[in-house]
Structures are given as structure tokens and as C-alpha cells.
Amino acid sequence: MSRKQGGIARGMEIEDYVLTATEKEAARMERPMEQRWFDILWYVVVAFVLVLAGRAMYLTMIKGAHYQQVSKGNSIRSIVIKAPRGRIFDRFQTPLVNNVPSVDIVVLPADIPKEEGSLDDLAGRLSGLIGINKGEILAKIGAAPANSLSPILIKDNIPQDDMLLFLEKASEFPGVRIEKTAVREYIDSSIFSHLLGYEGKIEKKELEENQGYSLTDYIGKQGLEKTYEKHLRGVHGAFQVEVDSVGNVKREVGIINPKPGSDLILGIDAELQKKIYDSLSTTLEKTDAKVAAAVAINPKNGEVLALVNLPSYDNNLFAKKISQEQYLGLINDPDKPLFNRAVSGEYAPGSTVKPVLAAAALSEGVITPSTVIDGLGGTLRIGSFSFGDWKVHGPSDVRTAIAESNDIFFYTIGGGYGSIEGLGMSRMKKFYDLFGYGKRSGIDITGEAKGFIPDEQWKQDKLGEKWYIGNSYHASIGQGYITSTPLQVANSIAAVANGGTLYRPHVVSQIKGNDGKITYVEPEILSQTGMSAGIMEVVKEGMRKTITDGTAQFLKDLPVEVAGKTGTAQFGNEDKTHIWFASFAPYENPQIAMVILVEGVGDGSSSAVPVTKEVYEWYFSRNNK
């Protein structure tokens, strides 16, 4: 075979073995590489889903019974972390109250045994451990829903020994646990109790009125603790934990930190408060009186510098759950130590109102600064009625009448006599109102009384009698139907001292949040009396003359110039009087207006003036050091 023929033969063999692709195969071969990767990924996803489905079937069908049994006993709970309550300080950052760690025994109804015998046994053993009657424990538990997760307080503020003993045997008390909290510890409690008030465990009625509290929470009950509850109370935190069927913690899941309450910075001068308290206590020991009150105010802005009551009480008793015997002893005490006389006591203010009536008569043109009124030998007579003075005074102008507390002068300008028309009750009421009498001032502590200023219509409606001129005479010297609180008297004198501005008294001056932000309590004007500077100066000169030439010359040798007004008011059928002294100092630039009241002094001695002297001597010598 020739070479050419051999080549043809080999060529024919090659063509016989060539593979011809189908159209489908050709299209697949022509796909881009990315599309082929997509196919691979799709197969991987399908395989993964099949594996998951298989695992789910295994856990559900084969192991399901096991995990269901485990889940029955475990759950996620939140255990409350009590937020620290805000603290309270005086104007110089002196602490007046502390938070003391404490623990309570509580029960979670959902975790306790439900069988009657088991529950009875649990209550019996718990009773023996912490000294609470078994019936009382069962009653507390029975009052709550059986599946409630809200803790029920069994015993608060338990001693450390009881706590340690419980912790040793905690596993024997399913559903019973210790809850950490804190109780208030009031420093110098008797001196500040009427100001601060107290906090205590919330009661069922209070719980209904205050959302967001539980039966193991504390709440302000009186005083600043109550007024500023929303500021002092913080925001509770919580441990989130997994617990088993009897409430035992298995593991911690997370934590929400508590937010402490805001601190209160008061305008109160703690040392001044103590000085007044001590001076009044000493005075009461020397007399037959047992009751006194005092208020000191900054005339420039209405800040309360001191607010004192005697007798007083220990507010720590209430913070730590007062016993029935102790409580009955306080409420049955005839001297009423729980009563806040400084803001709630309503008394005839006596001659302390004469500066207000003098300003009213000058403002209304009833008299001028130079008007002289005769003393009438100590008795003003209208028909068959006589209205006496406390002593015989000679002819007096308004300054002398204030200084010597001339009743005849004020009868005349109040009710009218001879050629002087007098203010009459309607105009007297108008000026009493301007100076804050007969209505609440809105001070930021609980229990303030209104006092009372009558008028003609009130007497007709209430007593069915017309208003007589004698009623106006009594009203012009702060007696008759008129009543006021020591706070009202102090605030009116502060308005005289500052030239005629009546401020709302306030105890708190700053609120300091847990973020450090400070909110200042700004001065709030209740009324501008509208008195001219000249009129107010005449009245203040009369009050200064009280010290230099009048009824309070005992204060002449003080290191600062003082202006003041004495006052006495009879009450009841006994031969006793309330003794007042209202004052401000220094005379030219008043920094403090103060009222001292000694209740029910038998001999009528001016016991309030010596207290004032002692306090001012200390106060201004301290400030000058």
C-alpha cells in the first residue's frame, strides 16, 4: 500500500471515533463557570436543611420527653435589687439621715408547697425560726394569689443572727427567701422629726394608690419623706436568673442596675435648729409649760432655716416598725408629741399681728405716721361694754403703739373710735390675707393648717349673729375668732422685714439627681402687699423701738440690731396664755425672721424673749467667726 493510501486509511479511522454532542449537552457545556457554582451551593443548602430537619425530629421524637421534663422545673425570674433611697442634707451638706442595710424574710407564693399539710409544716418551722406566729404567716400567704411571683413580706428588718440561721437552713424552706433592703436611720431624730417625717413599709391602701410599688417596698409617710417621695425613691434594678421548681437559683442570666433616688439639700441650718431646740427645752424646764414651737425664715427668699416642735418624738421608731405599745404611748400623750405645731397648730396670734394692722391703717389713710391716739386710761368704752388694755398707756403714735403694744391704739384703728373711722373687718381681712393669714402658704411639708380670719357674713352664717364692733376690736389685736399658725406669723414678719413681699416658705432648696444634675427650688412670690417703702419703714421703726424703748428691751445689748414684736393670747377657761415673740435681724439688712411660741404659760412671763436672745447671740457670733 502506498504512503498516500495509508494516510487516507488512517484518516478514515479517526473520523470513525469522533463523538457528536447532543444539543442539551452542548448548552450545558457552554454555561459560564459562575452558574455551575450556584448549582453546587444549592445542593449544599438542601443537604443542610435535611440535616437540621433530622436533628429536630431527633430532639422532638426521641429526646422530647426528657427535655420537657427538665423545662417544667426551670424558669427565668427577676429578683428585685432595691434602689437606694435619696439622702437628705442641711444647707451646709450635713447629713440628716442615713440608709442602713437591712434584710426581710419574704415568701413567693408560686414556689411554696401547695399541699395543705406541707404548707402548714413549712409555716410551723418558719415560725419557730423567726419568731412569727404560724397563723399570721399562713394568713399572709393565704391573702395572695396561689401562683403569684410577687414577694409577700413575712418579717422585716430581721436580726443578723436570724438571717444567718435561715441561710443555713434555706433549702428546707422552698419558696421562702431573704430580700436585701435598707431602712432609714435619722440623725438627731427628735430635733428634726417633724421636718423629715419618716418612711415605713407600704400598706395595702397605699399600694392601691401608688402604682409601681410592691408590698415589700418602703414609702414616705410624713414630712419631707412623703412630700418628696417621687424624688427620694429610686428605680429598682433586678437580677435575671434561672430558677428550678422550688425557686432555687440555677444560674444568672443578666442584671439591670438600680438607679438611686435623688438627694435633697435643705435650706435648714441644722446647727440653728439644734440651738433653738436646746434653748426652748431649757426654758420649758424652768416653767410650767411643756409645749413650744419655733420657725425661722430667710426674709429674702422664703427659705425655712429652722422649724422646731416641743415635745417631739423619735422617728426612728416608725422607720423600724414601731410597736403597738410605743405607738399608743405617743398618741395618748396629752402633750401630743406627734403634732407639728409649727405648721399645723392654730393659735390666737395676739399682738404679733399689730405690725400688719399698723401697715393696713397707714395704707388706707385711717391714720398717718404722726397721728396720736389717747390711751383712755387703759379702757375703751362702747355703751355698756368695756375693752381694756393690758396696762395704761399715754397718748401714742403708731411707732410707740407698736413698741409698747398699745391695745387702745389698735382697737381704734381696727374698729374705730371717736373721730377715727377704723378699718372695719372687711379691710382688716383684706390685709390679713395679703400678709398670708387665713390660708395655707403651700410649704413643702405635710399637714399645714389654714388658720382662720373671720368676717361679718361668716358670723351670721355660722353663729346666726350680726358682727359687732367688739368683734372688730378683738380682731385688731389678734384675738377673738382669729387663729394662725407659727409659720404664718413668721412669714408675715418676714414680709415686713423685706419691705412687703410674701414668699412661699420652702424647706428644700435643691434636688440633686443620681446623674449629678441639680434642680434649684426658686423663690416663689405669693403676694406683693403693695405697701409703699415709707409705710413699711414706719412699721419697722416701731418694731425696732420695741427693743430700744418697748416691751423687749432685754434684747438691747445684742451684737446686732433686732426688730421685734411681743404677743400674748389668752385661751380656754384656765388663767394661761400663749407667749409669742416675733423678730427679724439685722435691722438694716435682715437675714433671719424668727417666731418663738411658748404654749400655755401660767404666769404670763415673756419666756419667748430670752430664747430669742440666746439664739441670736449664738447665731450672729457664729457667723462672724
C-alpha positions as CSV (number, residue, x, y, z in Angstrom):
1,M,0.0,0.0,0.0
2,S,1.3,3.3,-1.0
3,R,2.0,6.0,1.6
4,K,-0.8,8.1,0.3
5,Q,-3.2,5.3,0.6
6,G,-2.1,4.5,4.1
7,G,-2.7,8.1,5.2
8,I,-6.2,8.0,3.8
9,A,-6.9,4.9,5.7
10,R,-5.7,6.4,9.0
11,G,-7.8,9.5,8.4
12,M,-10.8,7.4,7.9
13,E,-10.2,5.6,11.2
14,I,-10.0,8.9,13.2
15,E,-13.3,10.1,11.8
16,D,-15.0,6.8,12.8
17,Y,-14.2,7.6,16.5
18,V,-15.3,11.3,16.8
19,L,-18.2,11.8,19.5
20,T,-21.0,14.0,18.4
21,A,-22.6,16.1,21.4
22,T,-26.4,16.5,21.8
23,E,-27.9,20.0,21.9
24,K,-28.7,19.7,25.6
25,E,-25.1,18.6,26.4
26,A,-23.8,21.4,24.3
27,A,-25.9,24.0,26.2
28,R,-24.6,22.7,29.5
29,M,-21.0,22.9,28.4
30,E,-21.5,26.4,27.2
31,R,-22.8,27.7,30.7
32,P,-20.5,30.1,32.5
33,M,-18.4,28.9,35.4
34,E,-20.5,31.1,38.0
35,Q,-23.7,29.3,37.1
36,R,-22.1,25.9,37.9
37,W,-21.0,27.2,41.3
38,F,-24.6,28.2,42.0
39,D,-25.8,24.6,41.4
40,I,-23.2,23.3,43.8
41,L,-24.3,25.8,46.5
42,W,-27.9,24.8,46.0
43,Y,-27.1,21.2,46.7
44,V,-25.2,22.2,49.9
45,V,-28.2,24.2,51.2
46,V,-30.6,21.3,50.6
47,A,-28.3,19.0,52.4
48,F,-28.0,21.4,55.4
49,V,-31.8,21.7,55.7
50,L,-32.1,18.0,55.6
51,V,-29.6,17.7,58.5
52,L,-31.5,20.3,60.6
53,A,-34.8,18.6,60.0
54,G,-33.3,15.3,61.0
55,R,-31.9,16.9,64.2
56,A,-35.3,18.5,65.1
57,M,-37.0,15.1,64.6
58,Y,-34.5,13.5,66.9
59,L,-34.9,16.1,69.6
60,T,-38.7,16.1,69.4
61,M,-39.5,12.4,68.9
62,I,-36.6,10.7,70.6
63,K,-35.3,13.2,73.3
64,G,-38.5,15.3,73.6
65,A,-39.8,13.7,76.8
66,H,-36.5,14.2,78.5
67,Y,-36.2,18.0,77.8
68,Q,-39.9,18.6,78.5
69,Q,-39.4,17.2,82.0
70,V,-36.4,19.5,82.6
71,S,-38.2,22.6,81.3
72,K,-41.1,22.1,83.7
73,G,-38.9,22.9,86.7
74,N,-36.9,25.8,85.3
75,S,-38.0,29.3,84.5
76,I,-36.5,32.8,84.2
77,R,-37.2,35.1,87.1
78,S,-36.3,38.7,88.0
79,I,-35.1,39.2,91.6
80,V,-35.5,42.8,92.6
81,I,-32.5,44.9,93.6
82,K,-33.8,47.7,95.8
83,A,-32.7,51.1,94.8
84,P,-31.0,53.2,97.5
85,R,-33.3,56.0,98.7
86,G,-32.1,59.6,98.3
87,R,-30.4,61.2,101.2
88,I,-31.3,64.4,103.0
89,F,-28.7,67.1,103.9
90,D,-28.9,70.6,105.5
91,R,-27.8,73.7,103.8
92,F,-24.1,73.0,104.7
93,Q,-24.2,69.4,103.5
94,T,-24.6,68.0,107.0
95,P,-26.4,64.6,106.6
96,L,-29.7,64.3,108.5
97,V,-30.5,60.7,107.5
98,N,-28.6,57.5,106.6
99,N,-29.6,54.3,104.8
100,V,-28.8,51.3,106.9
101,P,-28.7,47.8,105.2
102,S,-31.4,45.5,106.3
103,V,-33.0,42.2,105.3
104,D,-36.5,40.9,105.1
105,I,-38.0,37.4,105.1
106,V,-40.4,37.1,102.1
107,V,-42.4,34.3,100.5
108,L,-43.1,33.7,96.8
109,P,-46.5,32.0,96.8
110,A,-45.8,30.3,93.4
111,D,-42.9,28.4,94.9
112,I,-44.3,27.2,98.2
113,P,-45.8,23.7,98.7
114,K,-49.4,23.6,97.7
115,E,-50.5,20.6,99.8
116,E,-52.2,21.8,102.9
117,G,-50.1,19.6,105.2
118,S,-46.8,20.6,103.6
119,L,-47.7,24.3,103.8
120,D,-48.7,24.0,107.4
121,D,-45.5,22.3,108.2
122,L,-43.4,24.9,106.4
123,A,-45.2,27.7,108.3
124,G,-44.6,26.0,111.6
125,R,-40.9,25.6,111.0
126,L,-40.6,29.1,109.8
127,S,-42.5,30.4,112.8
128,G,-40.1,28.7,115.1
129,L,-37.1,30.1,113.3
130,I,-38.0,33.8,113.1
131,G,-40.5,34.2,116.0
132,I,-43.6,35.0,114.0
133,N,-47.0,33.3,114.8
134,K,-47.7,30.5,112.4
135,G,-51.3,31.6,111.9
136,E,-50.0,35.1,110.9
137,I,-47.7,33.5,108.4
138,L,-50.5,31.4,106.9
139,A,-52.8,34.4,106.8
140,K,-50.3,36.5,104.8
141,I,-49.7,33.7,102.4
142,G,-53.4,32.9,102.0
143,A,-54.2,36.5,101.2
144,A,-52.1,36.3,98.0
145,P,-52.9,34.5,94.7
146,A,-51.5,31.0,94.8
147,N,-49.3,31.4,91.7
148,S,-48.2,34.9,92.4
149,L,-44.5,35.8,91.9
150,S,-44.8,39.0,93.9
151,P,-43.0,38.6,97.3
152,I,-45.1,38.6,100.4
153,L,-43.4,40.2,103.4
154,I,-43.3,37.9,106.4
155,K,-40.9,39.7,108.7
156,D,-38.9,42.9,108.0
157,N,-35.6,44.1,109.4
158,I,-34.7,40.7,110.9
159,P,-31.7,40.5,113.2
160,Q,-28.4,39.2,111.8
161,D,-28.5,36.0,113.9
162,D,-31.9,35.1,112.5
163,M,-30.6,35.8,108.9
164,L,-27.6,33.5,109.4
165,L,-29.7,30.8,110.9
166,F,-32.1,31.0,108.0
167,L,-29.3,30.9,105.4
168,E,-28.0,27.6,107.0
169,K,-31.4,26.0,106.6
170,A,-32.7,27.8,103.4
171,S,-33.0,24.5,101.5
172,E,-35.7,23.4,104.0
173,F,-37.9,26.3,103.1
174,P,-39.0,26.2,99.5
175,G,-40.4,29.5,98.3
176,V,-39.0,31.4,101.3
177,R,-36.1,33.7,100.7
178,I,-34.2,36.7,102.1
179,E,-34.6,40.1,100.4
180,K,-32.0,42.8,100.9
181,T,-33.2,46.3,101.6
182,A,-32.4,49.3,103.7
183,V,-34.1,51.3,106.5
184,R,-33.7,54.9,107.4
185,E,-31.6,56.0,110.3
186,Y,-32.5,59.5,111.4
187,I,-29.7,61.5,112.9
188,D,-30.7,63.7,115.9
189,S,-34.2,62.3,115.3
190,S,-36.2,64.2,117.9
191,I,-34.8,67.5,116.7
192,F,-35.7,67.0,113.1
193,S,-38.6,64.5,113.2
194,H,-41.4,66.9,112.4
195,L,-39.4,68.2,109.4
196,L,-38.2,65.0,107.9
197,G,-41.2,62.8,108.9
198,Y,-40.5,59.2,108.3
199,E,-40.8,56.3,105.9
200,G,-42.2,52.9,106.5
201,K,-43.4,49.7,104.8
202,I,-46.1,50.4,102.3
203,E,-49.6,49.4,103.4
204,K,-52.3,47.8,101.2
205,K,-54.3,51.1,100.8
206,E,-51.1,52.9,99.9
207,L,-50.3,50.2,97.4
208,E,-53.6,50.7,95.6
209,E,-52.9,54.5,95.4
210,N,-49.3,54.2,94.2
211,Q,-48.5,52.2,91.1
212,G,-45.1,50.6,90.7
213,Y,-44.7,49.5,94.3
214,S,-44.7,46.1,95.9
215,L,-45.7,45.0,99.4
216,T,-42.1,44.8,100.4
217,D,-41.3,48.5,99.4
218,Y,-41.0,51.4,101.7
219,I,-42.8,54.7,101.2
220,G,-42.7,58.2,102.8
221,K,-45.4,58.6,105.4
222,Q,-44.9,62.1,106.9
223,G,-42.9,65.3,106.4
224,L,-40.4,65.6,103.6
225,E,-40.2,61.9,103.2
226,K,-43.8,62.0,102.0
227,T,-43.8,65.3,100.1
228,Y,-40.7,64.4,98.1
229,E,-41.4,60.6,97.8
230,K,-41.2,60.6,94.0
231,H,-37.7,62.2,94.1
232,L,-36.3,60.2,97.1
233,R,-37.5,56.9,95.7
234,G,-35.1,55.4,93.1
235,V,-35.8,52.9,90.3
236,H,-35.3,49.3,91.4
237,G,-33.0,47.0,89.4
238,A,-33.1,43.3,89.0
239,F,-31.1,40.1,88.7
240,Q,-32.5,37.9,85.9
241,V,-31.9,34.3,87.0
242,E,-32.9,30.8,86.0
243,V,-34.6,29.0,88.9
244,D,-35.8,25.5,89.5
245,S,-39.3,24.4,90.5
246,V,-38.8,25.4,94.2
247,G,-37.2,28.7,93.4
248,N,-33.6,27.8,93.8
249,V,-31.3,29.9,91.6
250,K,-29.6,27.7,88.9
251,R,-27.7,30.4,87.0
252,E,-27.6,34.2,86.5
253,V,-28.9,35.4,83.1
254,G,-28.4,39.1,83.4
255,I,-28.6,42.2,85.6
256,I,-30.4,45.6,85.5
257,N,-28.7,48.0,87.8
258,P,-30.9,50.1,90.2
259,K,-30.9,53.9,90.0
260,P,-30.6,55.6,93.4
261,G,-33.1,58.3,94.4
262,S,-32.4,62.0,94.3
263,D,-30.8,63.7,97.3
264,L,-32.4,66.7,99.0
265,I,-30.4,69.7,100.0
266,L,-32.5,71.7,102.5
267,G,-32.4,75.4,103.4
268,I,-32.4,74.2,107.0
269,D,-29.4,75.2,109.2
270,A,-29.0,72.1,111.3
271,E,-27.0,73.9,114.0
272,L,-29.6,76.7,114.3
273,Q,-32.3,74.1,114.5
274,K,-30.4,72.4,117.4
275,K,-29.7,75.7,119.2
276,I,-33.4,76.7,119.1
277,Y,-34.4,73.2,120.2
278,D,-32.0,73.2,123.1
279,S,-32.9,76.8,124.2
280,L,-36.6,76.0,124.2
281,S,-36.1,72.8,126.1
282,T,-34.2,74.6,128.8
283,T,-36.9,77.2,129.0
284,L,-39.7,74.7,129.4
285,E,-37.8,73.0,132.2
286,K,-37.8,76.3,134.1
287,T,-41.6,77.0,133.6
288,D,-44.8,75.1,134.0
289,A,-45.1,75.0,130.2
290,K,-44.5,71.8,128.3
291,V,-45.2,72.8,124.7
292,A,-43.4,75.2,122.3
293,A,-42.7,75.8,118.6
294,A,-40.4,78.0,116.6
295,V,-39.9,78.9,112.9
296,A,-37.1,80.8,111.3
297,I,-37.2,82.1,107.7
298,N,-34.8,83.9,105.3
299,P,-36.8,87.1,104.5
300,K,-35.0,87.4,101.2
301,N,-36.3,84.2,99.6
302,G,-38.7,82.3,101.9
303,E,-36.2,79.5,102.8
304,V,-37.0,77.9,106.1
305,L,-33.9,78.0,108.3
306,A,-35.4,76.1,111.2
307,L,-38.7,74.6,112.2
308,V,-38.9,73.3,115.8
309,N,-41.5,71.5,117.8
310,L,-41.6,70.5,121.5
311,P,-42.3,67.9,122.7
312,S,-41.1,65.8,119.9
313,Y,-40.7,62.1,119.0
314,D,-38.1,59.6,117.7
315,N,-39.0,59.0,114.0
316,N,-36.6,56.0,114.0
317,L,-39.3,54.1,115.9
318,F,-41.5,54.4,112.8
319,A,-38.8,53.6,110.3
320,K,-38.1,50.3,112.2
321,K,-41.7,49.4,112.7
322,I,-43.0,50.9,116.0
323,S,-44.5,48.5,118.5
324,Q,-48.1,48.8,119.5
325,E,-47.2,49.8,123.0
326,Q,-44.9,52.6,121.8
327,Y,-47.4,53.9,119.3
328,L,-50.2,54.0,121.9
329,G,-47.8,55.8,124.3
330,L,-47.3,58.6,121.7
331,I,-50.9,59.1,120.6
332,N,-52.2,59.0,124.2
333,D,-49.7,61.6,125.4
334,P,-51.7,64.7,126.4
335,D,-48.9,66.9,125.1
336,K,-49.2,65.4,121.6
337,P,-45.6,64.9,120.6
338,L,-46.6,63.7,117.1
339,F,-48.3,67.1,116.4
340,N,-46.4,69.5,114.2
341,R,-47.4,72.7,116.0
342,A,-45.2,74.9,113.8
343,V,-47.3,74.3,110.7
344,S,-50.5,72.7,112.0
345,G,-51.1,74.4,115.3
346,E,-53.8,77.1,115.1
347,Y,-53.5,79.7,117.9
348,A,-54.7,83.3,118.5
349,P,-51.6,85.2,117.3
350,G,-52.2,88.1,119.8
351,S,-50.2,91.3,119.3
352,T,-47.8,89.8,116.8
353,V,-50.3,90.9,114.1
354,K,-50.1,94.6,115.2
355,P,-47.4,95.4,112.6
356,V,-49.7,94.2,109.9
357,L,-52.7,96.2,111.2
358,A,-50.5,99.3,111.5
359,A,-49.4,98.9,107.9
360,A,-53.0,98.5,106.9
361,A,-54.2,101.6,108.7
362,L,-51.4,103.7,107.2
363,S,-52.0,102.3,103.7
364,E,-55.8,103.0,103.9
365,G,-55.3,106.5,105.3
366,V,-57.0,105.7,108.6
367,I,-54.0,107.3,110.3
368,T,-50.8,109.0,109.4
369,P,-47.3,108.4,111.0
370,S,-47.9,111.4,113.2
371,T,-51.5,110.5,114.3
372,V,-51.7,110.4,118.1
373,I,-54.4,108.4,119.9
374,D,-55.1,108.8,123.6
375,G,-54.7,105.8,125.9
376,L,-58.1,106.5,127.5
377,G,-56.8,105.5,130.9
378,G,-56.5,101.9,129.8
379,T,-60.1,101.2,128.9
380,L,-62.2,101.9,125.8
381,R,-65.9,102.0,126.5
382,I,-68.7,101.5,124.0
383,G,-72.1,101.8,125.7
384,S,-72.1,99.2,128.5
385,F,-69.2,97.3,127.1
386,S,-65.6,97.9,128.1
387,F,-62.4,96.9,126.3
388,G,-59.3,97.0,128.4
389,D,-55.7,97.4,127.7
390,W,-53.0,95.2,129.3
391,K,-51.7,98.3,131.0
392,V,-52.4,102.0,130.9
393,H,-50.7,103.8,128.1
394,G,-50.4,107.5,127.4
395,P,-51.1,109.1,124.1
396,S,-49.2,107.2,121.3
397,D,-48.3,107.5,117.7
398,V,-48.1,104.3,115.6
399,R,-44.4,103.7,116.3
400,T,-44.9,103.9,120.0
401,A,-48.1,101.9,119.9
402,I,-46.2,99.0,118.2
403,A,-43.3,99.3,120.6
404,E,-45.5,99.3,123.7
405,S,-48.2,97.0,122.3
406,N,-50.9,99.6,123.0
407,D,-54.3,97.8,122.7
408,I,-56.4,101.0,122.8
409,F,-54.5,102.3,119.8
410,F,-55.2,99.2,117.8
411,Y,-58.8,98.9,118.9
412,T,-59.3,102.4,117.5
413,I,-57.6,101.8,114.1
414,G,-59.3,98.4,113.8
415,G,-62.9,99.0,114.8
416,G,-62.9,102.8,115.0
417,Y,-63.5,105.2,117.9
418,G,-64.2,108.9,118.2
419,S,-63.1,110.8,115.1
420,I,-61.2,107.8,113.7
421,E,-63.3,105.6,111.5
422,G,-61.3,102.5,111.8
423,L,-60.6,99.8,109.2
424,G,-63.6,97.6,109.9
425,M,-63.4,93.8,109.5
426,S,-63.6,93.7,105.7
427,R,-60.5,95.8,105.2
428,M,-58.7,94.1,108.1
429,K,-59.4,90.8,106.4
430,K,-58.0,92.1,103.1
431,F,-54.7,93.0,104.7
432,Y,-54.5,89.8,106.8
433,D,-54.9,88.0,103.5
434,L,-52.1,90.0,101.8
435,F,-49.7,89.0,104.7
436,G,-50.6,85.3,104.4
437,Y,-53.2,84.8,107.2
438,G,-56.2,82.6,106.9
439,K,-54.8,80.4,104.1
440,R,-52.2,77.8,103.6
441,S,-48.8,79.0,102.4
442,G,-48.0,75.9,100.4
443,I,-44.9,75.0,102.4
444,D,-43.4,71.7,101.2
445,I,-44.2,69.5,104.2
446,T,-47.4,67.8,105.1
447,G,-50.2,68.8,107.4
448,E,-50.2,72.6,107.1
449,A,-53.3,74.3,108.6
450,K,-55.1,77.3,107.2
451,G,-55.7,79.3,110.3
452,F,-58.8,81.5,110.2
453,I,-59.7,85.1,109.6
454,P,-63.5,85.7,110.1
455,D,-65.8,88.3,108.5
456,E,-69.3,89.6,109.1
457,Q,-71.0,87.1,106.8
458,W,-69.2,84.2,108.4
459,K,-70.5,85.0,111.8
460,Q,-74.0,85.4,110.5
461,D,-74.0,82.1,108.7
462,K,-72.1,80.2,111.3
463,L,-73.4,81.6,114.6
464,G,-76.6,83.3,113.5
465,E,-75.4,86.6,114.9
466,K,-74.5,90.0,113.5
467,W,-71.0,91.3,113.6
468,Y,-70.4,93.8,116.5
469,I,-67.7,96.4,116.9
470,G,-66.3,94.4,119.7
471,N,-65.6,91.6,117.3
472,S,-63.5,94.1,115.2
473,Y,-61.7,95.3,118.4
474,H,-60.7,91.7,119.2
475,A,-59.6,91.1,115.6
476,S,-57.4,94.2,115.6
477,I,-55.2,92.7,118.4
478,G,-55.1,89.1,117.1
479,Q,-57.7,87.6,119.3
480,G,-61.4,86.7,119.1
481,Y,-62.1,84.3,116.3
482,I,-58.7,84.8,114.7
483,T,-56.3,81.9,114.6
484,S,-52.9,81.4,112.8
485,T,-50.0,79.1,112.8
486,P,-46.5,79.9,113.9
487,L,-45.4,79.5,110.3
488,Q,-47.9,82.2,109.2
489,V,-46.7,84.6,111.9
490,A,-43.1,84.1,110.9
491,N,-43.9,84.5,107.2
492,S,-45.8,87.8,107.8
493,I,-42.9,89.2,109.8
494,A,-40.5,88.2,107.0
495,A,-42.7,90.2,104.6
496,V,-42.4,93.2,106.9
497,A,-38.7,92.7,107.1
498,N,-38.1,92.6,103.4
499,G,-40.4,95.6,102.6
500,G,-43.7,93.8,101.6
501,T,-43.0,90.6,99.6
502,L,-44.7,87.4,100.9
503,Y,-42.8,84.3,99.7
504,R,-43.9,80.8,99.7
505,P,-41.9,79.1,102.5
506,H,-39.9,76.2,101.3
507,V,-37.7,73.7,103.2
508,V,-35.9,72.1,100.3
509,S,-33.6,74.3,98.3
510,Q,-32.0,71.8,95.9
511,I,-32.8,68.4,94.4
512,K,-29.7,66.5,93.3
513,G,-30.4,63.7,90.9
514,N,-28.4,60.5,90.7
515,D,-26.8,61.8,87.4
516,G,-25.4,64.8,89.4
517,K,-27.9,67.2,87.8
518,I,-29.1,69.8,90.4
519,T,-32.6,71.3,90.3
520,Y,-32.9,74.5,92.3
521,V,-36.1,75.4,94.1
522,E,-36.6,79.0,93.0
523,P,-38.2,81.6,95.3
524,E,-41.9,82.0,94.7
525,I,-43.8,85.1,95.5
526,L,-47.3,84.6,97.0
527,S,-48.2,88.3,97.0
528,Q,-46.9,91.8,96.9
529,T,-48.5,93.7,99.8
530,G,-48.4,96.9,97.8
531,M,-47.2,98.9,100.7
532,S,-45.0,101.9,100.0
533,A,-41.4,101.9,101.2
534,G,-42.3,104.8,103.5
535,I,-45.1,102.9,105.2
536,M,-43.0,99.7,105.7
537,E,-40.2,101.8,107.1
538,V,-42.6,103.3,109.8
539,V,-43.7,99.9,110.8
540,K,-40.2,98.5,111.0
541,E,-39.2,101.6,113.1
542,G,-41.9,100.7,115.5
543,M,-40.6,97.1,115.8
544,R,-37.1,98.4,116.3
545,K,-38.4,100.7,119.1
546,T,-39.9,97.5,120.7
547,I,-36.3,96.6,121.5
548,T,-34.9,100.1,122.4
549,D,-37.8,101.5,124.4
550,G,-40.7,99.0,124.4
551,T,-41.6,95.6,125.6
552,A,-38.4,93.7,124.6
553,Q,-35.6,95.8,126.0
554,F,-34.0,92.6,127.2
555,L,-32.6,92.4,123.7
556,K,-30.9,95.8,123.6
557,D,-27.4,94.6,124.2
558,L,-27.3,92.0,121.4
559,P,-24.4,92.3,119.0
560,V,-26.8,93.1,116.1
561,E,-29.8,95.4,115.9
562,V,-33.0,93.5,116.3
563,A,-36.6,94.5,115.5
564,G,-39.5,92.6,117.1
565,K,-43.0,92.3,118.5
566,T,-44.1,90.6,121.7
567,G,-47.5,89.0,121.9
568,T,-49.7,87.2,124.4
569,A,-53.0,85.5,123.8
570,Q,-55.4,84.0,126.4
571,F,-57.1,80.8,125.7
572,G,-59.5,78.4,127.3
573,N,-61.0,78.8,130.7
574,E,-57.7,78.5,132.5
575,D,-55.6,81.5,133.6
576,K,-53.0,80.7,131.0
577,T,-51.6,82.5,127.9
578,H,-49.6,81.7,124.8
579,I,-46.4,83.7,124.7
580,W,-45.1,84.9,121.3
581,F,-42.1,86.8,120.2
582,A,-41.7,87.7,116.5
583,S,-38.5,89.3,115.3
584,F,-36.0,89.9,112.5
585,A,-32.3,90.8,112.3
586,P,-30.1,92.5,111.5
587,Y,-32.4,95.6,111.3
588,E,-30.8,97.2,108.3
589,N,-30.3,94.1,106.2
590,P,-32.5,91.3,107.6
591,Q,-31.1,87.8,107.2
592,I,-33.5,85.9,109.5
593,A,-37.1,86.4,110.7
594,M,-38.0,84.2,113.7
595,V,-41.0,83.4,115.8
596,I,-41.0,81.7,119.1
597,L,-44.2,80.4,120.7
598,V,-44.4,79.0,124.2
599,E,-47.8,77.5,124.8
600,G,-49.8,77.7,128.0
601,V,-47.6,79.7,130.3
602,G,-49.3,80.1,133.7
603,D,-47.6,83.3,134.9
604,G,-47.6,85.1,131.5
605,S,-43.9,85.7,131.7
606,S,-42.2,86.6,128.4
607,S,-40.3,83.3,128.1
608,A,-40.0,83.7,124.3
609,V,-37.8,86.8,124.5
610,P,-34.9,85.1,126.5
611,V,-34.9,82.2,124.0
612,T,-34.7,84.7,121.1
613,K,-31.8,86.5,122.8
614,E,-29.8,83.3,123.3
615,V,-30.4,82.1,119.8
616,Y,-29.4,85.4,118.2
617,E,-26.3,85.7,120.3
618,W,-25.2,82.3,119.2
619,Y,-26.3,82.8,115.5
620,F,-24.5,86.1,114.8
621,S,-21.4,85.3,116.8
622,R,-21.0,82.1,114.8
623,N,-21.5,83.8,111.5
624,N,-18.9,86.5,112.5
625,K,-16.2,84.0,113.3
